[in-house]
Amino acid sequence: MKAVIKLGGKQYIVAEKERLLVDRLPDGSKDLSLDALLIFDEKGSKIGQPTVKDIKVTAKVTQPEIKGDKVQYIRYKSKKRVHKVSGHRQQYSEIEIVSIK
């Protein structure tokens, strides 16, 4: 069974025992209970308005803070001898989907 969940303004397609990286969650959150927006099943699919009733997706945080790859960007102006190199590392949390009930 697969479900579509909404977490941090983004939507993810998840299945049981799946691990995924999401935007960094607030400190102290260990277990999550999420509402399912859409359910894919062997019998068909159920669409929620806005969520599917009586279906909860439970997840646990396996790693609360992971840093992503560094993304570098350059600001450059030709003929002015101006250039600036900056970078950014996005912070993620890793969650594992425990069950979809």
Contacts in CASP RR format, 6 or more apart in sequence:
PFRMAT RR
TARGET T0000
AUTHOR 0000-0000-0000
METHOD contacts of the structure
MODEL  1
MKAVIKLGGKQYIVAEKERLLVDRLPDGSKDLSLDALLIFDEKGSKIGQP
TVKDIKVTAKVTQPEIKGDKVQYIRYKSKKRVHKVSGHRQQYSEIEIVSI
K
1 15 0 8 1.000
1 16 0 8 1.000
1 39 0 8 1.000
1 40 0 8 1.000
1 41 0 8 1.000
1 42 0 8 1.000
1 100 0 8 1.000
2 13 0 8 1.000
2 14 0 8 1.000
2 15 0 8 1.000
2 39 0 8 1.000
2 40 0 8 1.000
2 100 0 8 1.000
3 13 0 8 1.000
3 14 0 8 1.000
3 15 0 8 1.000
3 36 0 8 1.000
3 37 0 8 1.000
3 38 0 8 1.000
3 39 0 8 1.000
3 40 0 8 1.000
3 55 0 8 1.000
3 57 0 8 1.000
3 100 0 8 1.000
4 11 0 8 1.000
4 12 0 8 1.000
4 13 0 8 1.000
4 14 0 8 1.000
4 36 0 8 1.000
4 37 0 8 1.000
4 38 0 8 1.000
4 39 0 8 1.000
5 11 0 8 1.000
5 12 0 8 1.000
5 14 0 8 1.000
5 34 0 8 1.000
5 35 0 8 1.000
5 36 0 8 1.000
5 37 0 8 1.000
5 57 0 8 1.000
6 12 0 8 1.000
6 34 0 8 1.000
6 35 0 8 1.000
6 37 0 8 1.000
7 22 0 8 1.000
7 23 0 8 1.000
7 32 0 8 1.000
7 34 0 8 1.000
8 22 0 8 1.000
8 23 0 8 1.000
10 22 0 8 1.000
10 23 0 8 1.000
11 37 0 8 1.000
12 20 0 8 1.000
12 22 0 8 1.000
14 20 0 8 1.000
14 57 0 8 1.000
14 97 0 8 1.000
14 100 0 8 1.000
15 97 0 8 1.000
15 100 0 8 1.000
16 97 0 8 1.000
16 98 0 8 1.000
16 99 0 8 1.000
16 100 0 8 1.000
17 96 0 8 1.000
17 97 0 8 1.000
17 98 0 8 1.000
18 96 0 8 1.000
18 97 0 8 1.000
19 62 0 8 1.000
19 94 0 8 1.000
19 95 0 8 1.000
19 96 0 8 1.000
19 97 0 8 1.000
20 94 0 8 1.000
20 95 0 8 1.000
20 97 0 8 1.000
21 66 0 8 1.000
21 92 0 8 1.000
21 93 0 8 1.000
21 94 0 8 1.000
22 92 0 8 1.000
22 93 0 8 1.000
22 94 0 8 1.000
22 95 0 8 1.000
23 90 0 8 1.000
23 91 0 8 1.000
23 92 0 8 1.000
23 93 0 8 1.000
24 64 0 8 1.000
24 65 0 8 1.000
24 91 0 8 1.000
24 92 0 8 1.000
24 93 0 8 1.000
25 32 0 8 1.000
25 61 0 8 1.000
25 64 0 8 1.000
25 93 0 8 1.000
25 95 0 8 1.000
27 64 0 8 1.000
28 64 0 8 1.000
29 61 0 8 1.000
29 64 0 8 1.000
30 60 0 8 1.000
30 61 0 8 1.000
31 58 0 8 1.000
31 59 0 8 1.000
31 60 0 8 1.000
31 61 0 8 1.000
32 58 0 8 1.000
32 59 0 8 1.000
32 60 0 8 1.000
32 61 0 8 1.000
32 95 0 8 1.000
33 56 0 8 1.000
33 57 0 8 1.000
33 58 0 8 1.000
34 56 0 8 1.000
34 57 0 8 1.000
34 58 0 8 1.000
34 59 0 8 1.000
35 51 0 8 1.000
35 52 0 8 1.000
35 55 0 8 1.000
35 56 0 8 1.000
35 57 0 8 1.000
36 48 0 8 1.000
36 51 0 8 1.000
36 52 0 8 1.000
36 55 0 8 1.000
36 56 0 8 1.000
36 57 0 8 1.000
36 100 0 8 1.000
37 48 0 8 1.000
37 50 0 8 1.000
37 51 0 8 1.000
37 52 0 8 1.000
38 45 0 8 1.000
38 46 0 8 1.000
38 47 0 8 1.000
38 48 0 8 1.000
38 52 0 8 1.000
39 45 0 8 1.000
39 46 0 8 1.000
39 52 0 8 1.000
39 55 0 8 1.000
39 100 0 8 1.000
46 52 0 8 1.000
46 55 0 8 1.000
55 100 0 8 1.000
55 101 0 8 1.000
56 100 0 8 1.000
56 101 0 8 1.000
57 97 0 8 1.000
57 99 0 8 1.000
57 100 0 8 1.000
58 97 0 8 1.000
58 98 0 8 1.000
58 99 0 8 1.000
58 101 0 8 1.000
59 95 0 8 1.000
59 96 0 8 1.000
59 97 0 8 1.000
59 98 0 8 1.000
60 95 0 8 1.000
60 96 0 8 1.000
60 98 0 8 1.000
61 93 0 8 1.000
61 94 0 8 1.000
61 95 0 8 1.000
62 94 0 8 1.000
62 95 0 8 1.000
62 96 0 8 1.000
63 93 0 8 1.000
63 94 0 8 1.000
64 93 0 8 1.000
65 91 0 8 1.000
65 92 0 8 1.000
65 93 0 8 1.000
66 91 0 8 1.000
66 92 0 8 1.000
66 93 0 8 1.000
66 94 0 8 1.000
67 89 0 8 1.000
67 90 0 8 1.000
67 91 0 8 1.000
67 92 0 8 1.000
68 89 0 8 1.000
68 90 0 8 1.000
68 91 0 8 1.000
68 92 0 8 1.000
69 89 0 8 1.000
70 87 0 8 1.000
70 88 0 8 1.000
70 89 0 8 1.000
71 87 0 8 1.000
71 88 0 8 1.000
71 89 0 8 1.000
71 90 0 8 1.000
72 85 0 8 1.000
72 86 0 8 1.000
72 87 0 8 1.000
73 85 0 8 1.000
73 86 0 8 1.000
73 87 0 8 1.000
73 88 0 8 1.000
74 83 0 8 1.000
74 84 0 8 1.000
74 85 0 8 1.000
74 86 0 8 1.000
75 82 0 8 1.000
75 83 0 8 1.000
75 84 0 8 1.000
75 86 0 8 1.000
76 82 0 8 1.000
76 83 0 8 1.000
76 84 0 8 1.000
77 83 0 8 1.000
END
